[in-house]
Amino acid sequence: MDGHINVAIRIRPLNQRELSSASSAALIQKPWHVQGDTIIQRIYTESRVLTGNTFTFVVRCIVAASAKLDKVFDQNTTTPEVYDQSVSGIISSSMEGINGTIFAYGQTSSGKTA
């Protein structure tokens, strides 16, 4: 490892309960977007616009926040891929006597150990 703190995050995929309860619009309008090693939070707003006798729904997207990190994994990344790219080097260094810490933080059932 490089001998410094590395920050990597993984955006977890939606679980079955979330998929079954979400509307199709919510599935399309994902609030987190990965662009390289940058994570972008998007907020969507909906409004109705009256044109004559017709209402049109308008969806607007704004970028609420973004952060550049050492590594960002999207929803399609598997746990073994996260391990291979972010964890295995720390484990190897630790086995050679170099101090290393891996901190996994996340919501219950979010895939930290799977």
DSSP file (Angstrom, degrees, kcal/mol; ACC not computed):
  #  RESIDUE AA STRUCTURE BP1 BP2  ACC     N-H-->O    O-->H-N    N-H-->O    O-->H-N    TCO  KAPPA ALPHA  PHI   PSI    X-CA   Y-CA   Z-CA
    1    1 A M              0   0    0      0, 0.0    89,-0.0     0, 0.0     0, 0.0   0.000 360.0 360.0 360.0 170.2    0.0    0.0    0.0
    2    2 A D        -     0   0    0      2,-0.2     3,-0.1     1,-0.1     0, 0.0   0.535 360.0-114.7 -81.0  -7.0    1.0    3.6   -0.3
    3    3 A G  S    S+     0   0    0      1,-0.3     2,-0.3     0, 0.0    -1,-0.1   0.742  83.4  83.2  81.3  22.4    1.4    4.3    3.4
    4    4 A H  S    S-     0   0    0      0, 0.0     2,-0.4     0, 0.0    -1,-0.3  -0.873  88.9 -70.8-144.1 179.4   -1.4    6.8    3.7
    5    5 A I        -     0   0    0     -2,-0.3     2,-0.4    -3,-0.1     0, 0.0  -0.611  43.2-168.6 -79.2 128.6   -5.2    6.9    4.2
    6    6 A N        -     0   0    0     -2,-0.4     2,-0.5    80,-0.1    63,-0.0  -0.952   7.0-153.9-114.6 138.0   -7.2    5.8    1.2
    7    7 A V        +     0   0    0     -2,-0.4    64,-1.5     2,-0.0    63,-1.1  -0.957  19.1 169.3-116.4 120.5  -11.0    6.4    1.0
    8    8 A A  E     -a   71   0A   0     -2,-0.5     2,-0.3    62,-0.2    64,-0.2  -0.983   8.3-172.6-128.0 140.2  -13.1    4.1   -1.1
    9    9 A I  E     -a   72   0A   0     62,-1.9    64,-3.1    -2,-0.4     2,-0.4  -0.938  11.2-153.0-130.5 155.9  -16.8    3.9   -1.2
   10   10 A R  E     -a   73   0A   0     -2,-0.3     2,-0.8    62,-0.2    64,-0.2  -0.996  13.6-141.0-127.7 128.2  -19.3    1.6   -2.8
   11   11 A I        -     0   0    0     62,-2.5    66,-0.2    -2,-0.4    23,-0.0  -0.795  31.8-133.2 -83.8 116.7  -22.8    2.6   -3.7
   12   12 A R        -     0   0    0     -2,-0.8    63,-0.2     1,-0.1    64,-0.1  -0.362  16.2-111.0 -73.4 150.0  -24.8   -0.4   -2.9
   13   13 A P        -     0   0    0      0, 0.0     2,-0.1     0, 0.0    -1,-0.1  -0.398  43.7 -89.9 -71.3 157.5  -27.4   -1.8   -5.3
   14   14 A L        -     0   0    0     -2,-0.1     2,-0.1     1,-0.1     0, 0.0  -0.436  44.3-127.1 -65.5 140.8  -31.1   -1.5   -4.3
   15   15 A N     >  -     0   0    0     -2,-0.1     4,-2.5     1,-0.1     5,-0.2  -0.328  29.2 -96.0 -83.8 174.2  -32.3   -4.5   -2.4
   16   16 A Q  H  > S+     0   0    0      1,-0.2     4,-2.3     2,-0.2     5,-0.2   0.867 123.9  52.8 -61.0 -39.3  -35.4   -6.5   -3.4
   17   17 A R  H  > S+     0   0    0      1,-0.2     4,-1.7     2,-0.2    -1,-0.2   0.918 111.5  46.3 -63.3 -43.6  -37.7   -4.6   -1.0
   18   18 A E  H  > S+     0   0    0      1,-0.2     4,-1.5     2,-0.2    -2,-0.2   0.890 112.4  50.6 -66.6 -39.2  -36.6   -1.3   -2.5
   19   19 A L  H  < S+     0   0    0     -4,-2.5    -2,-0.2     1,-0.2    -1,-0.2   0.900 112.3  46.2 -65.2 -39.9  -36.9   -2.5   -6.0
   20   20 A S  H  < S+     0   0    0     -4,-2.3    -1,-0.2     1,-0.2    -2,-0.2   0.789 118.0  41.6 -75.7 -26.4  -40.5   -3.8   -5.4
   21   21 A S  H  < S+     0   0    0     -4,-1.7    -1,-0.2    -5,-0.2    -2,-0.2   0.636  96.0  93.7 -95.2 -14.3  -41.7   -0.6   -3.6
   22   22 A A  S  < S-     0   0    0     -4,-1.5     2,-0.1    -5,-0.2    -4,-0.0  -0.506  74.4-122.3 -82.3 146.4  -40.0    2.0   -5.9
   23   23 A S     >  -     0   0    0     -2,-0.2     4,-1.7     1,-0.1     5,-0.2  -0.409  28.3-110.1 -75.9 161.9  -41.8    3.6   -8.8
   24   24 A S  H  > S+     0   0    0      1,-0.2     4,-1.6     2,-0.2     5,-0.2   0.854 120.5  55.8 -63.2 -33.1  -40.2    3.2  -12.2
   25   25 A A  H  > S+     0   0    0      1,-0.2     4,-2.6     2,-0.2    -1,-0.2   0.902 105.3  51.7 -64.2 -40.6  -39.4    6.9  -12.1
   26   26 A A  H  4 S+     0   0    0      1,-0.2    -1,-0.2     2,-0.2    -2,-0.2   0.854 107.8  52.5 -65.4 -34.0  -37.5    6.5   -8.9
   27   27 A L  H  < S+     0   0    0     -4,-1.7     3,-0.3     1,-0.2    -1,-0.2   0.854 113.4  43.2 -70.0 -33.7  -35.5    3.6  -10.4
   28   28 A I  H  < S+     0   0    0     -4,-1.6     2,-1.5     1,-0.2    -2,-0.2   0.880 108.0  60.8 -76.3 -39.7  -34.5    5.8  -13.4
   29   29 A Q  S  < S-     0   0    0     -4,-2.6    -1,-0.2    -5,-0.2    15,-0.1  -0.538  75.7-176.4 -91.6  70.3  -33.7    8.9  -11.3
   30   30 A K        -     0   0    0     -2,-1.5    12,-0.1    -3,-0.3    -3,-0.1  -0.493  22.8-144.5 -70.7 132.7  -31.0    7.5   -9.1
   31   31 A P  S    S+     0   0    0      0, 0.0    11,-3.4     0, 0.0     2,-0.4   0.717  82.3  58.4 -73.9 -19.0  -29.8   10.0   -6.5
   32   32 A W  E     -B   41   0B   0      9,-0.2     2,-0.4     7,-0.0     9,-0.2  -0.935  63.9-175.1-116.0 134.0  -26.1    8.9   -6.7
   33   33 A H  E     -B   40   0B   0      7,-2.6     7,-2.8    -2,-0.4     2,-0.5  -0.987  13.5-146.9-128.3 135.1  -24.1    9.0   -9.9
   34   34 A V  E     +B   39   0B   0     -2,-0.4     2,-0.4     5,-0.2     5,-0.2  -0.883  17.2 175.1-104.9 130.3  -20.5    7.7  -10.3
   35   35 A Q  E >   -B   38   0B   0      3,-2.8     3,-1.3    -2,-0.5     2,-0.4  -0.860  67.1 -57.4-133.6  97.9  -18.2    9.5  -12.7
   36   36 A G  T 3  S-     0   0    0     -2,-0.4    36,-0.2     1,-0.2    -1,-0.0  -0.548 119.6 -21.0  65.8-124.4  -14.7    8.0  -12.5
   37   37 A D  T 3  S+     0   0    0     -2,-0.4    32,-2.9    34,-0.1     2,-0.4  -0.041 120.7  97.0-105.6  29.8  -13.6    8.3   -8.8
   38   38 A T  E <   -BC  35  68B   0     -3,-1.3    -3,-2.8    30,-0.2     2,-0.4  -0.961  59.7-153.3-117.8 136.0  -16.1   11.1   -8.2
   39   39 A I  E     -BC  34  67B   0     28,-2.4    28,-2.0    -2,-0.4     2,-0.5  -0.911  11.1-163.8-108.1 136.9  -19.5   10.6   -6.6
   40   40 A I  E     -BC  33  66B   0     -7,-2.8    -7,-2.6    -2,-0.4     2,-0.5  -0.977   9.6-148.9-125.3 128.1  -22.3   13.0   -7.4
   41   41 A Q  E     -BC  32  65B   0     24,-3.1    23,-2.4    -2,-0.5    24,-1.1  -0.851  18.2-165.8 -95.9 127.0  -25.5   13.5   -5.5
   42   42 A R  E     - C   0  63B   0    -11,-3.4     2,-0.5    -2,-0.5    21,-0.2  -0.909   7.6-158.2-114.5 140.5  -28.4   14.5   -7.7
   43   43 A I  E     - C   0  62B   0     19,-2.7    19,-2.6    -2,-0.4     2,-0.4  -0.972   9.5-154.6-117.7 130.8  -31.7   15.9   -6.4
   44   44 A Y  E     - C   0  61B   0     -2,-0.5     2,-0.4    17,-0.2    17,-0.2  -0.852   7.9-169.5-106.5 138.1  -34.8   15.7   -8.7
   45   45 A T  E     - C   0  60B   0     15,-2.6    15,-2.9    -2,-0.4     2,-0.4  -0.967   6.4-154.8-123.8 145.0  -37.7   18.0   -8.5
   46   46 A E  E     + C   0  59B   0     -2,-0.4     2,-0.3    13,-0.2    13,-0.2  -0.929  17.1 168.6-117.7 142.4  -41.0   17.6  -10.2
   47   47 A S  E     - C   0  58B   0     11,-2.0    11,-3.1    -2,-0.4     2,-0.5  -0.972  29.4-123.4-145.3 161.7  -43.5   20.4  -11.1
   48   48 A R  E     - C   0  57B   0     -2,-0.3     2,-0.5     9,-0.2     9,-0.2  -0.912  19.5-162.1-109.3 134.9  -46.5   20.8  -13.2
   49   49 A V  E     - C   0  56B   0      7,-2.9     7,-2.7    -2,-0.5     2,-0.6  -0.966  12.0-141.7-117.1 127.2  -46.7   23.4  -16.0
   50   50 A L  E     + C   0  55B   0     -2,-0.5     2,-0.5     5,-0.2     5,-0.2  -0.794  21.2 176.7 -91.9 120.5  -50.0   24.5  -17.3
   51   51 A T  E >   - C   0  54B   0      3,-3.3     3,-2.0    -2,-0.6     2,-0.5  -0.938  66.7 -51.9-122.7 105.6  -50.0   25.1  -21.1
   52   52 A G  T 3  S-     0   0    0     -2,-0.5    -2,-0.0     1,-0.3     0, 0.0  -0.553 122.9 -21.9  66.0-119.1  -53.5   26.0  -22.3
   53   53 A N  T 3  S+     0   0    0     -2,-0.5     2,-0.4    -3,-0.1    -1,-0.3   0.210 122.8  90.6-104.4  13.0  -55.7   23.2  -21.0
   54   54 A T  E <   -C   51   0B   0     -3,-2.0    -3,-3.3     2,-0.0     2,-0.5  -0.924  61.7-148.0-120.0 133.0  -52.9   20.7  -20.5
   55   55 A F  E     -C   50   0B   0     -2,-0.4     2,-0.4    -5,-0.2    -5,-0.2  -0.818  15.2-164.6 -92.4 134.4  -50.6   20.0  -17.6
   56   56 A T  E     -C   49   0B   0     -7,-2.7    -7,-2.9    -2,-0.5     2,-0.5  -0.976  15.3-134.1-118.5 132.7  -47.1   18.9  -18.3
   57   57 A F  E     -C   48   0B   0     -2,-0.4     2,-0.5    -9,-0.2    -9,-0.2  -0.728  21.0-164.5 -85.4 130.7  -44.9   17.3  -15.7
   58   58 A V  E     -C   47   0B   0    -11,-3.1   -11,-2.0    -2,-0.5     2,-0.5  -0.967   4.1-160.4-118.4 127.4  -41.4   18.7  -15.7
   59   59 A V  E     -C   46   0B   0     -2,-0.5     2,-0.4   -13,-0.2   -13,-0.2  -0.932   9.7-170.1-108.7 125.6  -38.5   16.9  -13.9
   60   60 A R  E     -C   45   0B   0    -15,-2.9   -15,-2.6    -2,-0.5     2,-0.5  -0.898   6.7-155.0-115.1 145.5  -35.5   19.0  -13.1
   61   61 A C  E     -C   44   0B   0     -2,-0.4     2,-0.4   -17,-0.2   -17,-0.2  -0.974  11.4-178.1-121.5 130.0  -32.2   17.6  -11.8
   62   62 A I  E     -C   43   0B   0    -19,-2.6   -19,-2.7    -2,-0.5     2,-0.7  -0.939  30.2-120.3-122.9 151.3  -29.7   19.6   -9.8
   63   63 A V  E     -C   42   0B   0     -2,-0.4   -21,-0.2   -21,-0.2     3,-0.1  -0.815  28.4-179.6 -88.9 117.0  -26.3   18.6   -8.4
   64   64 A A  E     -     0   0B   0    -23,-2.4     2,-0.3    -2,-0.7    -1,-0.2   0.862  62.4 -17.8 -85.4 -39.4  -26.4   18.9   -4.7
   65   65 A A  E     -C   41   0B   0    -24,-1.1   -24,-3.1     2,-0.0    -1,-0.3  -0.987  53.9-165.9-162.1 157.2  -22.9   17.7   -3.9
   66   66 A S  E     -C   40   0B   0     -2,-0.3     2,-0.3   -26,-0.2   -26,-0.2  -0.988   3.9-169.1-147.7 154.6  -19.9   15.9   -5.3
   67   67 A A  E     -C   39   0B   0    -28,-2.0   -28,-2.4    -2,-0.3     2,-0.5  -0.989  17.0-141.1-147.0 134.6  -16.7   14.5   -3.9
   68   68 A K  E     +C   38   0B   0     -2,-0.3   -30,-0.2   -30,-0.2     2,-0.2  -0.853  32.5 175.6 -94.1 126.4  -13.5   13.1   -5.4
   69   69 A L        -     0   0    0    -32,-2.9     3,-0.2    -2,-0.5   -61,-0.1  -0.701  46.0-102.4-124.0 174.3  -12.3   10.0   -3.6
   70   70 A D  S    S-     0   0    0    -63,-1.1     2,-0.3     1,-0.3   -62,-0.2   0.882 106.1  -0.4 -66.3 -37.3   -9.5    7.5   -4.0
   71   71 A K  E     -a    8   0A   0    -64,-1.5   -62,-1.9   -34,-0.1     2,-0.5  -0.949  61.4-168.0-155.2 133.2  -11.9    5.0   -5.4
   72   72 A V  E     -a    9   0A   0     -2,-0.3     2,-0.4   -36,-0.2   -62,-0.2  -0.991   9.1-161.4-123.5 125.3  -15.7    5.0   -6.0
   73   73 A F  E     -a   10   0A   0    -64,-3.1   -62,-2.5    -2,-0.5    -2,-0.0  -0.892  13.5-141.8-105.5 134.4  -17.5    1.7   -6.8
   74   74 A D    >   -     0   0    0     -2,-0.4     3,-1.6   -64,-0.2   -41,-0.0  -0.162  35.6 -85.2 -86.2-175.3  -20.9    1.9   -8.5
   75   75 A Q  T 3  S+     0   0    0      1,-0.3    -1,-0.1   -63,-0.2   -65,-0.0   0.686 124.2  58.6 -64.7 -20.2  -24.0   -0.3   -7.9
   76   76 A N  T 3  S+     0   0    0    -64,-0.1     2,-0.3     2,-0.1    -1,-0.3   0.503  79.8 107.4 -90.3  -4.3  -22.7   -2.9  -10.3
   77   77 A T    <   -     0   0    0     -3,-1.6     2,-0.1   -66,-0.2    -4,-0.1  -0.574  64.5-136.2 -78.3 133.9  -19.5   -3.6   -8.5
   78   78 A T     >  -     0   0    0     -2,-0.3     4,-1.9     1,-0.1     3,-0.2  -0.465  20.1-112.8 -86.0 160.9  -19.4   -7.0   -6.6
   79   79 A T  H  > S+     0   0    0      1,-0.2     4,-2.5     2,-0.2     5,-0.2   0.904 117.6  54.7 -60.2 -43.1  -18.0   -7.4   -3.1
   80   80 A P  H  > S+     0   0    0      0, 0.0     4,-2.7     0, 0.0    -1,-0.2   0.871 106.7  52.0 -59.7 -34.3  -15.1   -9.5   -4.5
   81   81 A E  H  > S+     0   0    0      2,-0.2     4,-2.2     1,-0.2    -2,-0.2   0.905 109.0  49.3 -66.8 -40.4  -14.1   -6.7   -6.8
   82   82 A V  H  X>S+     0   0    0     -4,-1.9     4,-2.2     2,-0.2     5,-0.7   0.933 112.8  48.8 -61.7 -45.0  -14.1   -4.2   -3.9
   83   83 A Y  I  X>S+     0   0    0     -4,-2.5     5,-2.8     1,-0.2     4,-1.8   0.948 112.4  47.1 -59.0 -50.4  -11.9   -6.6   -1.9
   84   84 A D  I  <5S+     0   0    0     -4,-2.7    -1,-0.2     1,-0.2     5,-0.2   0.877 120.1  37.7 -61.3 -39.2   -9.5   -7.1   -4.8
   85   85 A Q  I  <5S+     0   0    0     -4,-2.2    -1,-0.2    -5,-0.2    -2,-0.2   0.714 134.2  14.4 -89.5 -21.3   -9.1   -3.4   -5.6
   86   86 A S  I  <5S+     0   0    0     -4,-2.2     4,-0.2    -5,-0.2    -3,-0.2   0.648 127.8  34.2-127.2 -22.6   -9.2   -1.9   -2.1
   87   87 A V  I >X<S+     0   0    0     -4,-1.8     4,-2.1    -5,-0.7     3,-0.7   0.809  97.3  69.4-109.7 -38.8   -8.7   -4.4    0.7
   88   88 A S  H 3><S+     0   0    0     -5,-2.8     4,-2.6     1,-0.3     5,-0.2   0.835  98.4  54.0 -58.8 -36.1   -6.3   -7.2   -0.5
   89   89 A G  H 3> S+     0   0    0     -6,-0.3     4,-2.3     2,-0.2    -1,-0.3   0.872 108.6  49.3 -65.4 -37.0   -3.3   -4.9   -0.5
   90   90 A I  H <> S+     0   0    0     -3,-0.7     4,-2.4    -4,-0.2    -2,-0.2   0.908 111.4  49.6 -67.6 -41.9   -3.9   -3.8    3.1
   91   91 A I  H  X S+     0   0    0     -4,-2.1     4,-2.1     2,-0.2    -2,-0.2   0.937 111.4  48.8 -61.8 -46.8   -4.3   -7.5    4.1
   92   92 A S  H  X S+     0   0    0     -4,-2.6     4,-0.9     1,-0.2    -2,-0.2   0.921 112.0  48.3 -60.2 -45.5   -1.0   -8.4    2.4
   93   93 A S  H ><>S+     0   0    0     -4,-2.3     5,-2.4     1,-0.2     3,-0.7   0.893 110.1  52.5 -62.3 -40.5    0.9   -5.5    4.0
   94   94 A S  H ><5S+     0   0    0     -4,-2.4     3,-1.6     1,-0.2    -1,-0.2   0.872 104.6  55.3 -64.0 -37.0   -0.5   -6.4    7.4
   95   95 A M  H 3<5S+     0   0    0     -4,-2.1    -1,-0.2     1,-0.3    -2,-0.2   0.718 105.4  54.4 -68.2 -20.1    0.7  -10.0    7.0
   96   96 A E  T <<5S-     0   0    0     -4,-0.9    -1,-0.3    -3,-0.7    -2,-0.2   0.311 129.5 -95.4 -94.6   7.2    4.2   -8.6    6.4
   97   97 A G  T < 5S+     0   0    0     -3,-1.6     2,-0.4     1,-0.3    -3,-0.2   0.491  83.0 130.5  96.7   4.0    4.1   -6.7    9.7
   98   98 A I      < -     0   0    0     -5,-2.4    -1,-0.3    -6,-0.1    -2,-0.2  -0.783  63.0-111.8 -92.8 133.1    2.9   -3.3    8.4
   99   99 A N        +     0   0    0     -2,-0.4     2,-0.3    -3,-0.1    -1,-0.1  -0.336  44.7 169.4 -63.1 140.3    0.0   -1.8   10.4
  100  100 A G        -     0   0    0     -6,-0.1     2,-0.4    -7,-0.0   -10,-0.0  -0.989  18.3-163.6-152.8 146.0   -3.3   -1.6    8.4
  101  101 A T        -     0   0    0     -2,-0.3     2,-0.5     2,-0.0   -10,-0.0  -0.997   2.4-166.0-133.1 136.0   -6.9   -0.8    9.2
  102  102 A I        -     0   0    0     -2,-0.4     2,-0.6     2,-0.0   -15,-0.0  -0.989   9.1-168.8-119.8 123.0  -10.0   -1.5    7.2
  103  103 A F        -     0   0    0     -2,-0.5     2,-0.6     2,-0.0    -2,-0.0  -0.948   1.8-170.2-117.2 115.2  -13.1    0.3    8.3
  104  104 A A        +     0   0    0     -2,-0.6     2,-0.4     2,-0.0     8,-0.1  -0.920  11.8 175.0-106.8 121.0  -16.4   -0.8    6.8
  105  105 A Y        +     0   0    0     -2,-0.6     2,-0.3     7,-0.0    -2,-0.0  -0.975  17.2 112.2-128.0 137.5  -19.3    1.4    7.6
  106  106 A G        -     0   0    0     -2,-0.4     3,-0.1     5,-0.0     5,-0.1  -0.952  61.5 -57.9 173.9 170.3  -22.8    1.3    6.3
  107  107 A Q    >   -     0   0    0     -2,-0.3     3,-1.5     1,-0.1     5,-0.3  -0.238  69.7 -83.6 -61.4 149.7  -26.4    0.6    6.9
  108  108 A T  T 3  S+     0   0    0      1,-0.3    -1,-0.1     2,-0.1     0, 0.0  -0.313 117.4  14.5 -55.0 137.3  -27.5   -2.8    8.2
  109  109 A S  T 3  S+     0   0    0     -3,-0.1    -1,-0.3     1,-0.1    -2,-0.1   0.745  87.6 127.7  66.1  28.0  -27.8   -5.3    5.4
  110  110 A S  S <  S-     0   0    0     -3,-1.5    -2,-0.1    -4,-0.1    -3,-0.1   0.430  84.4 -96.6 -95.3   2.1  -25.9   -3.1    3.0
  111  111 A G  S    S+     0   0    0     -4,-0.1    -3,-0.1    -5,-0.1    -4,-0.0   0.716  75.4 139.6  99.2  22.1  -23.4   -5.8    2.0
  112  112 A K  S    S+     0   0    0     -5,-0.3    -4,-0.0     1,-0.2    -7,-0.0   0.822  86.3  22.6 -68.3 -30.0  -20.4   -5.1    4.2
  113  113 A T              0   0    0      1,-0.1    -1,-0.2    -9,-0.0    -9,-0.0   0.488 360.0 360.0-114.9  -6.2  -19.7   -8.8    4.8
  114  114 A A              0   0    0    -35,-0.0   -35,-0.1     0, 0.0    -2,-0.1   0.491 360.0 360.0 -78.6 360.0  -21.4  -10.5    1.9
